[in-house]
């Protein structure tokens, strides 16, 4: 199989009541959450989740739509080059 370039939306929320992690990362197309200590780390853990997920399961279809978010959240895409 050839390499596949994918992009999935993520929602990053600043956590104010968590002593271990500062950001909660939601990947809506996967229905899962990750945690991070910076926005850059949030993007990295989302990327790693997508790549690791692709190793054992088929990726969901890409919708390429950003979800609606509050003014305290960040919605963006995470791109990954899946090598098989």
C-alpha positions as CSV (number, residue, x, y, z in Angstrom):
1,X,0.0,0.0,0.0
2,X,1.2,3.5,-0.8
3,X,1.7,6.3,1.8
4,X,-1.4,8.1,2.7
5,X,-1.7,11.7,3.8
6,X,-4.6,12.3,6.3
7,X,-5.9,15.3,8.3
8,X,-8.3,15.1,11.3
9,X,-9.7,17.9,13.4
10,X,-8.7,18.3,17.1
11,X,-10.2,20.4,19.8
12,X,-7.7,21.7,22.4
13,X,-9.1,22.9,25.7
14,X,-7.1,24.6,28.5
15,X,-7.6,22.7,31.8
16,X,-7.6,24.9,34.9
17,X,-8.3,22.2,37.5
18,X,-5.9,19.5,36.5
19,X,-2.6,19.4,38.4
20,X,-0.9,17.0,36.0
21,X,-1.9,18.3,32.5
22,X,-2.7,21.7,31.2
23,X,-4.6,20.8,28.0
24,X,-7.2,18.3,27.1
25,X,-7.1,17.2,23.4
26,X,-10.3,15.8,21.8
27,X,-10.2,13.9,18.5
28,X,-13.9,13.9,17.4
29,X,-13.5,11.6,14.5
30,X,-12.1,9.0,16.9
31,X,-14.2,9.8,19.9
32,X,-11.1,9.9,22.1
33,X,-9.3,12.3,24.4
34,X,-5.6,12.8,25.1
35,X,-3.7,15.1,27.5
36,X,-0.8,17.5,27.1
37,X,1.1,20.3,28.9
38,X,1.3,22.7,26.0
39,X,-0.5,23.4,22.7
40,X,2.5,22.1,20.8
41,X,2.5,18.9,22.8
42,X,-1.2,18.6,22.2
43,X,-0.6,18.6,18.5
44,X,2.1,16.0,18.9
45,X,0.0,13.6,21.0
46,X,-2.8,13.9,18.5
47,X,-0.5,13.2,15.7
48,X,1.0,10.2,17.5
49,X,-2.5,8.9,18.4
50,X,-3.5,9.0,14.7
51,X,-0.3,7.3,13.5
52,X,-0.5,4.6,16.2
53,X,-4.2,4.0,15.6
54,X,-3.4,3.4,11.9
55,X,-1.0,0.6,12.8
56,X,-3.8,-1.6,14.2
57,X,-7.0,-0.3,12.7
58,X,-8.5,1.3,9.6
59,X,-8.7,5.1,10.0
60,X,-12.1,6.7,9.9
61,X,-13.1,8.6,6.8
62,X,-11.8,12.2,6.7
63,X,-14.6,14.8,7.0
64,X,-12.3,17.9,6.9
65,X,-14.7,20.0,8.9
66,X,-13.7,21.8,12.1
67,X,-16.2,21.4,15.0
68,X,-17.7,24.5,16.6
69,X,-15.8,25.5,19.7
70,X,-16.0,28.0,22.6
71,X,-13.8,31.1,22.8
72,X,-11.6,29.2,25.2
73,X,-10.9,26.3,22.9
74,X,-8.7,25.8,19.8
75,X,-10.0,23.8,16.8
76,X,-7.4,22.9,14.2
77,X,-6.4,20.0,11.9
78,X,-3.6,17.5,12.6
79,X,-1.9,16.2,9.5
80,X,-0.2,12.8,9.3
81,X,1.7,10.9,6.7
82,X,0.7,7.3,7.2
83,X,3.3,4.9,5.9
84,X,2.3,1.3,5.2
